[in-house]
Amino acid sequence: MRKFSLRDMTLAASIAAVYATLTLVLPIPQYGGIQLRVAEALTVLPFLFPAAVPGLTVGCFLANLLGSHMVVDWIFGTLATLLAALWTSRMKNRWLVPLPPVICNALIVGAEIAYFFPEGMAFWPAYALNAFTVGVGELIACYVLGSLLLTALPRIKFFQPFLRQPGQIQPA
């Protein structure tokens, strides 16, 4: 395992900034039961870049801190992203890489939304509905946009020094 260099810290900070900016600026649903966080496409990056784990965590925390009025979202939304990033960084199969963010966010954020916004429903039906809707948004962001990132970034010379194991991650 190599040391976390200044170059890695710069990449992590850049990822955090891009995640937070995409979440806060795009005029599409980013919070609540039905959401499509385009920034979640970045959650596949730990497969390629170790520096993406802290970058995604900080970026998600900043986006939730500045965009959500719920303290619980600051904690559990960020926790979902951290767990997904750690899990993604350990994935071996490129085609399964988008799955951890989908699962973590559907389970954790779905529960968070169901608990605080049941809209007259009992917890479990509200949880099933919110886990499904959050999961669908994650599937779109991670499998469509995230897969494009997994294909394109290893081909760009600028990003090659940051790769997890140079030479072992080949463009699809």
Rosetta blueprint (number, residue, H / E / L):
1 M L
2 R L
3 K L
4 F L
5 S L
6 L H
7 R H
8 D H
9 M H
10 T H
11 L H
12 A H
13 A H
14 S H
15 I H
16 A H
17 A H
18 V H
19 Y H
20 A H
21 T H
22 L H
23 T H
24 L H
25 V H
26 L L
27 P L
28 I L
29 P L
30 Q L
31 Y L
32 G L
33 G L
34 I L
35 Q L
36 L L
37 R L
38 V H
39 A H
40 E H
41 A H
42 L H
43 T H
44 V H
45 L H
46 P H
47 F H
48 L L
49 F L
50 P L
51 A L
52 A H
53 V H
54 P H
55 G H
56 L H
57 T H
58 V H
59 G H
60 C H
61 F H
62 L H
63 A H
64 N H
65 L H
66 L H
67 G H
68 S L
69 H L
70 M L
71 V H
72 V H
73 D H
74 W H
75 I H
76 F H
77 G H
78 T H
79 L H
80 A H
81 T H
82 L H
83 L H
84 A H
85 A H
86 L H
87 W H
88 T H
89 S H
90 R L
91 M L
92 K L
93 N L
94 R H
95 W H
96 L H
97 V L
98 P L
99 L H
100 P H
101 P H
102 V H
103 I H
104 C H
105 N H
106 A H
107 L H
108 I H
109 V H
110 G H
111 A H
112 E H
113 I H
114 A H
115 Y H
116 F H
117 F L
118 P L
119 E L
120 G L
121 M L
122 A L
123 F H
124 W H
125 P H
126 A H
127 Y H
128 A H
129 L H
130 N H
131 A H
132 F H
133 T H
134 V H
135 G H
136 V H
137 G H
138 E H
139 L H
140 I H
141 A H
142 C H
143 Y H
144 V H
145 L H
146 G H
147 S H
148 L H
149 L H
150 L H
151 T H
152 A H
153 L H
154 P H
155 R H
156 I L
157 K H
158 F H
159 F H
160 Q H
161 P H
162 F H
163 L L
164 R L
165 Q L
166 P L
167 G L
168 Q L
169 I L
170 Q L
171 P L
172 A L
